[in-house]
Amino acid sequence: MKTLTIEIPDSLDLDEKEAKTLLAAKLYEKGSLTMGQAATLAGYTKRAFMELLGDYGVSVFNYSASELENDLLNAKSYHI
């Protein structure tokens, strides 16, 4: 795993745990990390990380509009 060192202003009240969570949430949102990878980066279980995503404005369901539309079309073709 790579190590990244960043400098942040003293006025920013951000600890290491929150910085990791912010980074993990953004990378998950972009699709660069899976849920499991992002949770590991942030230091949480997948369940705990999923619960925290809402606090960062990130949806647990990381699908594009076209993927959701395709899923809806597929669902309409199934009859029970």
N, CA, C and O atoms as CSV, one atom per row, in Angstrom:
chain,resi,resn,atom,element,x,y,z
A,1,MET,N,N,0.840,-1.170,0.000
A,1,MET,CA,C,0.000,0.000,0.000
A,1,MET,C,C,0.890,1.240,0.000
A,1,MET,O,O,1.940,1.264,0.642
A,2,LYS,N,N,0.465,2.249,-0.715
A,2,LYS,CA,C,1.216,3.504,-0.777
A,2,LYS,C,C,0.941,4.350,0.459
A,2,LYS,O,O,-0.106,4.229,1.094
A,3,THR,N,N,1.892,5.199,0.782
A,3,THR,CA,C,1.732,6.168,1.865
A,3,THR,C,C,1.701,7.554,1.251
A,3,THR,O,O,2.521,7.890,0.396
A,4,LEU,N,N,0.748,8.352,1.695
A,4,LEU,CA,C,0.582,9.711,1.184
A,4,LEU,C,C,0.654,10.672,2.361
A,4,LEU,O,O,-0.031,10.483,3.366
A,5,THR,N,N,1.471,11.686,2.237
A,5,THR,CA,C,1.578,12.710,3.261
A,5,THR,C,C,1.088,14.023,2.678
A,5,THR,O,O,1.553,14.457,1.624
A,6,ILE,N,N,0.145,14.656,3.370
A,6,ILE,CA,C,-0.374,15.943,2.901
A,6,ILE,C,C,-0.318,16.958,4.036
A,6,ILE,O,O,-0.397,16.603,5.213
A,7,GLU,N,N,-0.182,18.202,3.666
A,7,GLU,CA,C,-0.210,19.285,4.639
A,7,GLU,C,C,-1.549,19.988,4.510
A,7,GLU,O,O,-1.987,20.329,3.411
A,8,ILE,N,N,-2.193,20.199,5.654
A,8,ILE,CA,C,-3.462,20.912,5.658
A,8,ILE,C,C,-3.330,22.124,6.577
A,8,ILE,O,O,-2.523,22.113,7.506
A,9,PRO,N,N,-4.111,23.157,6.324
A,9,PRO,CA,C,-4.027,24.353,7.168
A,9,PRO,C,C,-4.379,24.029,8.622
A,9,PRO,O,O,-5.225,23.175,8.888
A,10,ASP,N,N,-3.725,24.715,9.551
A,10,ASP,CA,C,-4.009,24.527,10.976
A,10,ASP,C,C,-5.461,24.872,11.305
A,10,ASP,O,O,-6.040,24.339,12.252
A,11,SER,N,N,-6.029,25.762,10.519
A,11,SER,CA,C,-7.401,26.197,10.777
A,11,SER,C,C,-8.435,25.118,10.434
A,11,SER,O,O,-9.591,25.211,10.847
A,12,LEU,N,N,-8.026,24.117,9.693
A,12,LEU,CA,C,-8.934,23.035,9.316
A,12,LEU,C,C,-8.918,21.968,10.403
A,12,LEU,O,O,-7.901,21.313,10.630
A,13,ASP,N,N,-10.042,21.804,11.061
A,13,ASP,CA,C,-10.155,20.837,12.154
A,13,ASP,C,C,-10.465,19.462,11.559
A,13,ASP,O,O,-11.623,19.052,11.485
A,14,LEU,N,N,-9.420,18.763,11.139
A,14,LEU,CA,C,-9.577,17.480,10.454
A,14,LEU,C,C,-8.528,16.520,10.986
A,14,LEU,O,O,-7.328,16.774,10.883
A,15,ASP,N,N,-8.993,15.414,11.558
A,15,ASP,CA,C,-8.024,14.433,12.045
A,15,ASP,C,C,-7.763,13.381,10.960
A,15,ASP,O,O,-8.428,13.370,9.924
A,16,GLU,N,N,-6.809,12.515,11.203
A,16,GLU,CA,C,-6.399,11.522,10.209
A,16,GLU,C,C,-7.549,10.599,9.819
A,16,GLU,O,O,-7.713,10.274,8.643
A,17,LYS,N,N,-8.346,10.175,10.799
A,17,LYS,CA,C,-9.462,9.257,10.538
A,17,LYS,C,C,-10.476,9.888,9.600
A,17,LYS,O,O,-10.936,9.247,8.656
A,18,GLU,N,N,-10.824,11.140,9.858
A,18,GLU,CA,C,-11.796,11.812,8.996
A,18,GLU,C,C,-11.225,12.061,7.600
A,18,GLU,O,O,-11.944,11.944,6.607
A,19,ALA,N,N,-9.944,12.401,7.520
A,19,ALA,CA,C,-9.310,12.610,6.217
A,19,ALA,C,C,-9.348,11.326,5.395
A,19,ALA,O,O,-9.645,11.357,4.201
A,20,LYS,N,N,-9.050,10.207,6.030
A,20,LYS,CA,C,-9.091,8.916,5.328
A,20,LYS,C,C,-10.513,8.588,4.881
A,20,LYS,O,O,-10.724,8.070,3.785
A,21,THR,N,N,-11.485,8.895,5.741
A,21,THR,CA,C,-12.876,8.615,5.391
A,21,THR,C,C,-13.337,9.483,4.232
A,21,THR,O,O,-14.012,9.002,3.322
A,22,LEU,N,N,-12.976,10.756,4.259
A,22,LEU,CA,C,-13.317,11.649,3.141
A,22,LEU,C,C,-12.723,11.166,1.826
A,22,LEU,O,O,-13.399,11.138,0.798
A,23,LEU,N,N,-11.461,10.792,1.870
A,23,LEU,CA,C,-10.784,10.303,0.669
A,23,LEU,C,C,-11.427,9.007,0.176
A,23,LEU,O,O,-11.680,8.849,-1.018
A,24,ALA,N,N,-11.686,8.097,1.087
A,24,ALA,CA,C,-12.286,6.817,0.719
A,24,ALA,C,C,-13.677,7.015,0.116
A,24,ALA,O,O,-14.025,6.370,-0.873
A,25,ALA,N,N,-14.471,7.909,0.714
A,25,ALA,CA,C,-15.821,8.173,0.212
A,25,ALA,C,C,-15.769,8.744,-1.204
A,25,ALA,O,O,-16.541,8.336,-2.071
A,26,LYS,N,N,-14.869,9.676,-1.431
A,26,LYS,CA,C,-14.759,10.288,-2.764
A,26,LYS,C,C,-14.272,9.276,-3.803
A,26,LYS,O,O,-14.773,9.244,-4.926
A,27,LEU,N,N,-13.299,8.454,-3.427
A,27,LEU,CA,C,-12.795,7.453,-4.366
A,27,LEU,C,C,-13.848,6.388,-4.661
A,27,LEU,O,O,-13.911,5.869,-5.775
A,28,TYR,N,N,-14.675,6.060,-3.667
A,28,TYR,CA,C,-15.784,5.133,-3.903
A,28,TYR,C,C,-16.799,5.775,-4.841
A,28,TYR,O,O,-17.270,5.139,-5.784
A,29,GLU,N,N,-17.135,7.036,-4.580
A,29,GLU,CA,C,-18.104,7.750,-5.410
A,29,GLU,C,C,-17.651,7.808,-6.868
A,29,GLU,O,O,-18.467,7.663,-7.779
A,30,LYS,N,N,-16.355,8.020,-7.090
A,30,LYS,CA,C,-15.800,8.084,-8.444
A,30,LYS,C,C,-15.727,6.712,-9.110
A,30,LYS,O,O,-15.561,6.617,-10.326
A,31,GLY,N,N,-15.851,5.649,-8.314
A,31,GLY,CA,C,-15.733,4.302,-8.863
A,31,GLY,C,C,-14.299,3.803,-8.892
A,31,GLY,O,O,-14.017,2.765,-9.489
A,32,SER,N,N,-13.386,4.534,-8.252
A,32,SER,CA,C,-11.984,4.130,-8.228
A,32,SER,C,C,-11.735,3.006,-7.228
A,32,SER,O,O,-10.794,2.229,-7.389
A,33,LEU,N,N,-12.578,2.916,-6.192
A,33,LEU,CA,C,-12.467,1.860,-5.189
A,33,LEU,C,C,-13.805,1.152,-5.041
A,33,LEU,O,O,-14.862,1.758,-5.216
A,34,THR,N,N,-13.751,-0.133,-4.719
A,34,THR,CA,C,-14.970,-0.857,-4.377
A,34,THR,C,C,-15.383,-0.463,-2.962
A,34,THR,O,O,-14.632,0.201,-2.248
A,35,MET,N,N,-16.566,-0.873,-2.572
A,35,MET,CA,C,-17.030,-0.598,-1.214
A,35,MET,C,C,-16.053,-1.187,-0.196
A,35,MET,O,O,-15.686,-0.521,0.772
A,36,GLY,N,N,-15.636,-2.421,-0.411
A,36,GLY,CA,C,-14.717,-3.074,0.512
A,36,GLY,C,C,-13.365,-2.381,0.594
A,36,GLY,O,O,-12.810,-2.216,1.680
A,37,GLN,N,N,-12.835,-1.974,-0.558
A,37,GLN,CA,C,-11.546,-1.273,-0.576
A,37,GLN,C,C,-11.647,0.061,0.138
A,37,GLN,O,O,-10.757,0.429,0.904
A,38,ALA,N,N,-12.734,0.792,-0.112
A,38,ALA,CA,C,-12.919,2.097,0.521
A,38,ALA,C,C,-13.081,1.946,2.034
A,38,ALA,O,O,-12.531,2.734,2.804
A,39,ALA,N,N,-13.834,0.935,2.453
A,39,ALA,CA,C,-14.023,0.695,3.884
A,39,ALA,C,C,-12.691,0.385,4.559
A,39,ALA,O,O,-12.408,0.882,5.649
A,40,THR,N,N,-11.879,-0.435,3.906
A,40,THR,CA,C,-10.563,-0.780,4.450
A,40,THR,C,C,-9.678,0.457,4.547
A,40,THR,O,O,-9.010,0.661,5.561
A,41,LEU,N,N,-9.667,1.285,3.503
A,41,LEU,CA,C,-8.872,2.513,3.519
A,41,LEU,C,C,-9.277,3.410,4.682
A,41,LEU,O,O,-8.424,3.990,5.354
A,42,ALA,N,N,-10.586,3.523,4.916
A,42,ALA,CA,C,-11.086,4.394,5.973
A,42,ALA,C,C,-10.951,3.764,7.360
A,42,ALA,O,O,-11.049,4.456,8.374
A,43,GLY,N,N,-10.727,2.448,7.398
A,43,GLY,CA,C,-10.567,1.774,8.682
A,43,GLY,C,C,-11.875,1.346,9.324
A,43,GLY,O,O,-11.975,1.267,10.548
A,44,TYR,N,N,-12.882,1.070,8.494
A,44,TYR,CA,C,-14.197,0.660,8.976
A,44,TYR,C,C,-14.579,-0.682,8.358
A,44,TYR,O,O,-13.979,-1.121,7.377
A,45,THR,N,N,-15.590,-1.327,8.949
A,45,THR,CA,C,-16.191,-2.472,8.295
A,45,THR,C,C,-17.016,-1.941,7.126
A,45,THR,O,O,-17.319,-0.749,7.068
A,46,LYS,N,N,-17.376,-2.821,6.201
A,46,LYS,CA,C,-18.201,-2.389,5.071
A,46,LYS,C,C,-19.523,-1.801,5.560
A,46,LYS,O,O,-19.978,-0.772,5.061
A,47,ARG,N,N,-20.127,-2.461,6.534
A,47,ARG,CA,C,-21.414,-1.980,7.052
A,47,ARG,C,C,-21.280,-0.582,7.657
A,47,ARG,O,O,-22.084,0.302,7.361
A,48,ALA,N,N,-20.276,-0.383,8.497
A,48,ALA,CA,C,-20.082,0.925,9.128
A,48,ALA,C,C,-19.784,1.994,8.077
A,48,ALA,O,O,-20.289,3.114,8.168
A,49,PHE,N,N,-18.968,1.651,7.083
A,49,PHE,CA,C,-18.640,2.607,6.025
A,49,PHE,C,C,-19.886,2.979,5.232
A,49,PHE,O,O,-20.093,4.147,4.905
A,50,MET,N,N,-20.717,1.981,4.924
A,50,MET,CA,C,-21.960,2.255,4.197
A,50,MET,C,C,-22.831,3.242,4.969
A,50,MET,O,O,-23.435,4.136,4.377
A,51,GLU,N,N,-22.895,3.080,6.285
A,51,GLU,CA,C,-23.694,3.971,7.112
A,51,GLU,C,C,-23.123,5.390,7.134
A,51,GLU,O,O,-23.872,6.360,7.250
A,52,LEU,N,N,-21.804,5.512,7.023
A,52,LEU,CA,C,-21.161,6.833,7.044
A,52,LEU,C,C,-21.264,7.579,5.716
A,52,LEU,O,O,-21.179,8.807,5.699
A,53,LEU,N,N,-21.445,6.871,4.612
A,53,LEU,CA,C,-21.451,7.517,3.300
A,53,LEU,C,C,-22.470,8.648,3.199
A,53,LEU,O,O,-22.195,9.672,2.574
A,54,GLY,N,N,-23.627,8.478,3.799
A,54,GLY,CA,C,-24.648,9.527,3.761
A,54,GLY,C,C,-24.173,10.822,4.393
A,54,GLY,O,O,-24.559,11.910,3.963
A,55,ASP,N,N,-23.326,10.702,5.426
A,55,ASP,CA,C,-22.783,11.905,6.076
A,55,ASP,C,C,-21.881,12.696,5.133
A,55,ASP,O,O,-21.644,13.885,5.345
A,56,TYR,N,N,-21.381,12.034,4.096
A,56,TYR,CA,C,-20.484,12.678,3.134
A,56,TYR,C,C,-21.172,12.932,1.791
A,56,TYR,O,O,-20.523,13.287,0.807
A,57,GLY,N,N,-22.496,12.745,1.765
A,57,GLY,CA,C,-23.264,13.013,0.555
A,57,GLY,C,C,-23.022,12.026,-0.567
A,57,GLY,O,O,-23.187,12.360,-1.740
A,58,VAL,N,N,-22.628,10.799,-0.210
A,58,VAL,CA,C,-22.330,9.776,-1.211
A,58,VAL,C,C,-23.361,8.660,-1.095
A,58,VAL,O,O,-23.622,8.161,0.000
A,59,SER,N,N,-23.938,8.274,-2.205
A,59,SER,CA,C,-24.925,7.207,-2.226
A,59,SER,C,C,-24.246,5.847,-2.123
A,59,SER,O,O,-23.172,5.631,-2.685
A,60,VAL,N,N,-24.882,4.944,-1.405
A,60,VAL,CA,C,-24.394,3.564,-1.312
A,60,VAL,C,C,-24.512,2.895,-2.676
A,60,VAL,O,O,-23.697,2.046,-3.039
A,61,PHE,N,N,-25.538,3.291,-3.427
A,61,PHE,CA,C,-25.780,2.717,-4.740
A,61,PHE,C,C,-25.016,3.544,-5.762
A,61,PHE,O,O,-25.455,4.617,-6.176
A,62,ASN,N,N,-23.886,3.028,-6.149
A,62,ASN,CA,C,-22.969,3.764,-7.007
A,62,ASN,C,C,-23.165,3.349,-8.467
A,62,ASN,O,O,-22.286,2.744,-9.081
A,63,TYR,N,N,-24.350,3.691,-9.011
A,63,TYR,CA,C,-24.676,3.349,-10.388
A,63,TYR,C,C,-24.864,4.615,-11.202
A,63,TYR,O,O,-25.343,5.632,-10.700
A,64,SER,N,N,-24.480,4.535,-12.467
A,64,SER,CA,C,-24.742,5.660,-13.365
A,64,SER,C,C,-26.208,5.607,-13.792
A,64,SER,O,O,-26.879,4.591,-13.610
A,65,ALA,N,N,-26.694,6.700,-14.358
A,65,ALA,CA,C,-28.077,6.764,-14.815
A,65,ALA,C,C,-28.349,5.702,-15.875
A,65,ALA,O,O,-29.419,5.094,-15.880
A,66,SER,N,N,-27.400,5.476,-16.763
A,66,SER,CA,C,-27.607,4.485,-17.813
A,66,SER,C,C,-27.658,3.062,-17.243
A,66,SER,O,O,-28.415,2.223,-17.733
A,67,GLU,N,N,-26.852,2.791,-16.207
A,67,GLU,CA,C,-26.895,1.473,-15.572
A,67,GLU,C,C,-28.241,1.244,-14.890
A,67,GLU,O,O,-28.801,0.151,-14.970
A,68,LEU,N,N,-28.765,2.279,-14.215
A,68,LEU,CA,C,-30.066,2.158,-13.565
A,68,LEU,C,C,-31.180,1.969,-14.590
A,68,LEU,O,O,-32.089,1.165,-14.386
A,69,GLU,N,N,-31.105,2.703,-15.679
A,69,GLU,CA,C,-32.110,2.577,-16.729
A,69,GLU,C,C,-32.085,1.171,-17.329
A,69,GLU,O,O,-33.133,0.578,-17.585
A,70,ASN,N,N,-30.891,0.649,-17.547
A,70,ASN,CA,C,-30.750,-0.701,-18.079
A,70,ASN,C,C,-31.331,-1.733,-17.109
A,70,ASN,O,O,-31.996,-2.679,-17.532
A,71,ASP,N,N,-31.083,-1.555,-15.824
A,71,ASP,CA,C,-31.643,-2.461,-14.820
A,71,ASP,C,C,-33.168,-2.407,-14.819
A,71,ASP,O,O,-33.824,-3.441,-14.692
A,72,LEU,N,N,-33.735,-1.213,-14.958
A,72,LEU,CA,C,-35.193,-1.081,-15.008
A,72,LEU,C,C,-35.765,-1.793,-16.218
A,72,LEU,O,O,-36.784,-2.476,-16.113
A,73,LEU,N,N,-35.125,-1.643,-17.356
A,73,LEU,CA,C,-35.590,-2.324,-18.564
A,73,LEU,C,C,-35.519,-3.841,-18.392
A,73,LEU,O,O,-36.428,-4.563,-18.802
A,74,ASN,N,N,-34.452,-4.308,-17.795
A,74,ASN,CA,C,-34.330,-5.751,-17.547
A,74,ASN,C,C,-35.389,-6.232,-16.571
A,74,ASN,O,O,-35.947,-7.314,-16.752
A,75,ALA,N,N,-35.674,-5.454,-15.548
A,75,ALA,CA,C,-36.674,-5.840,-14.553
A,75,ALA,C,C,-38.073,-5.918,-15.183
A,75,ALA,O,O,-38.869,-6.785,-14.820
A,76,LYS,N,N,-38.368,-5.022,-16.116
A,76,LYS,CA,C,-39.678,-5.025,-16.760
A,76,LYS,C,C,-39.897,-6.267,-17.607
A,76,LYS,O,O,-41.042,-6.640,-17.864
A,77,SER,N,N,-38.830,-6.912,-18.044
A,77,SER,CA,C,-38.967,-8.097,-18.896
A,77,SER,C,C,-39.229,-9.377,-18.093
A,77,SER,O,O,-39.524,-10.419,-18.678
A,78,TYR,N,N,-39.128,-9.312,-16.778
A,78,TYR,CA,C,-39.366,-10.480,-15.934
A,78,TYR,C,C,-40.815,-10.481,-15.459
A,78,TYR,O,O,-41.358,-9.452,-15.057
A,79,HIS,N,N,-41.418,-11.646,-15.517
A,79,HIS,CA,C,-42.803,-11.806,-15.053
A,79,HIS,C,C,-42.829,-12.938,-14.047
A,79,HIS,O,O,-42.288,-14.018,-14.285
A,80,ILE,N,N,-43.461,-12.674,-12.933
A,80,ILE,CA,C,-43.550,-13.707,-11.876
A,80,ILE,C,C,-44.945,-14.287,-11.876
A,80,ILE,O,O,-45.246,-15.169,-11.072
